[in-house]
Amino acid sequence: MTRRALADLPLEWATSDTIARLSPGGEGLPERAAALAAFHALPTESNLLFTGYVDLRAAGVERAAPAVLPQEIRVLPATALPDGAAALVEISSAGIGAYLGAAATAAGLSIAPLGAAAPMPGATEDRTAALVAALWNVGVSITLRSGRLSAPIVIRVVAPEAGSSLIARIAVELGEGAEASIVEEIDGSAAAPGIATSLLATSSEIVLGARASLALSSIQDLPEDRAYVTVRRHTFGEKAQLQLAVAQIGARLVRGR
C-alpha cells in the first residue's frame, strides 16, 4: 500500500476524459484544460512556511468523480422560499433550483446558468482554484444590475452523497450602486463519522461595480464524512464594499483559499 504524503489529494478522475465529459459540445474545454494542467503542476500549498500545517489524508475521494448534471435552472415552489428571504438558490446533485420572490423579481434579480467558458480569476495560479475551474459540474450566475434588495438572497448548497463529488461555481455580480445581501448555507444529510468519501468544492466569484455593496454570510455545517473545499475570488469597482462573515463548523476536512 502506497503511503500518502500530507499534502497529497489523489483524484483518479482529474483527467482529460473527465473534463471532456463535463464539456458537452466542447464549449469551455480550453479553459478547463488550462486549469487541469495547472492542477497537476502546482503544489497544494505554495507558501512553504504553511506547508507543515496541510494534511489532506482525511479525504478519501480519489474515486468520487463528479457526475454530469443538468445546467438549466429549475423553478422551485413558492413554499421553498425561506421566511424573510428575497430569493432562494439551491445547488445539489440534482442541479440548480431557484425561486424569486416578488421583491427580487421587481428589482430585476437574474439567476441563470453560468456560461460554460466563463473564466475564473486565478484559475491557473492556485491549485485549489484550478481544481474547481477544471472539474466543476454545476454553475450559477446571480446578477443584480441596479437597485437595492433589502431581504437576503439565500444560497443553499447541499453536499453530495458518499462516493461522489459536487463541484459548484457561484458567480455573483452587482452593478453600479446596487446593494444586496446573501446568506450561504452549506449542509448535507447526516452520515457516520469516518474518512471523508464525498467532496464538495465551491467557488464564490464576486464582481462589484462602483459603489456597490454586498453583505455575505456563510455557514458550513457538513457531516463528518464530507470534505469541503472553497475558493473565493472578488473583484471590486471604485468604492465598492464587501462585508464577509464565514463560519466553518462541520466536515472532516476543510480547505479554503
N, C-alpha and C positions, 0 to 999 in steps of 0.2 A: 504494500500500500504506500503510495506516494504521500509524503508529508507536505502540507501546505505551509507556505510562508505566511507571516502575519497579515501582509497586505494583499495576498492573493485573493482574487474573486473569479474563479474559473467559471466561464459561461460557454458551454459547448455550442450554444445556439447563436453566439456572436459571430456570424458568418455572412459571407456574400449571399448565400442562398436565402438566409432569413430576411435580409433587407430587401431582396428582390421579391420575396413573398409578401412583404409588407408594403410594397410599392406597385399596386396594380397598374398596368399600362406603362410602368417605368417612370411615372411622374414623381419627382423628388428623389429619384435614385442617386443622382450625382452628389446631392447634399448628404444623403445617408452614407454613401461610400466614403466620402471625405471624413465624416465623423467616425466611421468604423475604423478606418486606418489610424486615426488619432487615438481611439480607444485602445487599440493593440500596441501603439507605440509609446504612449505616455505612461509615466509612473502613477500609481494610485494616489500618492501624496507627493507633490512637488517640493514642499517645504521640508528639507531634511531634518530640521530641528523638531518637526512634529511627527516624523515617521514612526518613532518608537511608541506613539500612542494609538496607532492604527492597528486594529485587529479585526479582520473580516471573517475569521474562521467560524463565527456563529451562524453564518449563512451557508446553506447547502442548496443553492438554487441553480446548480450547473445544468440541470435538465429542465428547468422551468421556463420553457420557451414561450414568448408572447404569441397569442393567437391573433389571427386576422379578424378584426372587429368591424361592425358596420360603422361608417363615418357620418351618416346622416343623423340629424338631431330629431329624436322622437319627442312628441309632446306629452308631458306628464299631466295627470289630472289636477284640477284646481285644489283638490283636497291634500295634495302632496306639499303645497306651499306652506312653510312654517309660519306660525303666527308672527306678525310684525315684519315679515320679510318682503322685499320688493320683487324678488325673483329667486328661483331655485335652479341650480345646475347640478345634475347628478351624474357622476362618472363611475362606471363599474365595468365588469367583464361583459356586460350586455351592451356596452357602448355609452352614448351620451343621451340623457333625457333632460328636458328643461321645461319650466313653466314661468311665464312672465305675468306678474300681477298688473293691475290697471295702471298704477303709478309708473312702473317700468316701461310699459307699452307707451304711455303718454310722453315719457321722457325720451323715447327713441332708442332705448337699450336694444342692442343687437347681439344675438347669440347664434353663432354659425360654426360649421366645421372648420378647423384650421387647415389652411392651404397645404397641400402635400409638399410643396417646395419652400414653405415658409422658413427663412433662415433663423437659426438660434445664435445669438451673440455668444462668442467664446466657445463654440462647439468643438473647435479643433485645438483649444488651448488647455483644457482641463478634462481629465479622464471621466469624471462623473457626468459632466455636461455632454461629453462625446457619447457616453452610453445612452443617454436619453435621446439625443439628436439622431443617432443612428438607428435605434431599435424601438422608437415609440410606435404604439399600435392604436392610439386614440388621441385626438387633439381637438381643442375647442378655442374659439376666438370670441371674447366678450368685449363689446365696444360701446362706449357712451361718448358721442361726438360733442355734446354740449349739455348745459343744464346741470341740475342737481337732483340726486336721489337721496332722500332723507332716510329711507329704510334700507337695510343692508341687502346685498346680493349674497345668498348662501351657496357656497360651492361644496358639495358633499362628495367625497371620494371614498369609494368602498373597495377595500383591498380584495384581491382575488383569492380563490381557494388554494389549498395546499397543492404544490406541484405546478403552479402556473405563475405567470408574470403579467402585471398591468403596468404599462409604461405610458404615462399621460403627459401631454404638453398642454399647459393652460396659459393662454395669451390674453392679457387684459390691456386695453388701450382707452385712455381718457383724452378727449380733445381739449383744446384751449379753454381754460377756465372751468372745465367740468369737475364735479365733485361727486364722490361715491364712497361707499364702504363695502367691504367684503368680509364675510365670516367663512373661513375654510375649515371644514370638518373632515378629518381623516380617521376612518374607523373600519371595522370589519367584524365578522362573526367570531364568537369565542372559539378557541381551539386549545388542545392540550399543549402544555409548555414543552419546549424542546428546541432543537436546532431549527432555524428559520428555513422553511421549504417553499415559501412563497415570497415573491419580490414585488413590491410596489415602488415605482420610481416616478416622480413627478417633476415638472418644471413650473416655475412661476415667472412668466416673461411679461414684465410690466413696462408699458410705454406711457409716459405722462406728458401731455402737451404743456405749453407755457401756462403757468398759474393754475394748473390742475391740481387736485387734492384727492388722495386716496388713503383711507384708513383700512388696513388689512390685519385681521386677527386670525391666527391659525392654531388649531389644537389637534394634536395627533394622539390617539388613544387606541393603538392597534393591539391585537392579541399577540401572545409571545412567539407564535410560530411564523411571524412575518418579519421580513427585512424591509426597511424603509429608507429610500434614498431620495433626496430632494435637491433641486438646483434652482437658485433664484438669480434672475438677470433683470436689472432695472435700468431704464433709460429715461432721463429727466429733461424736460424743457426748462426754460428760464423761470425761476421762482416756483417751480412745481414742488409739491410736498407729498411725502410718503410716510405714514405712521405705521410701523410694523411691530406686531407683538406675536411671538411664537412660543407655544408650549409643547414640549415633547414628553409624553407620559409613558406610552407603551412601546411595543415592538422588541424583538430580540436583538436587532441590530438597527442603528440609526446613523445615517451619514448625510450631512448637509453641506452644500457649497454655495 
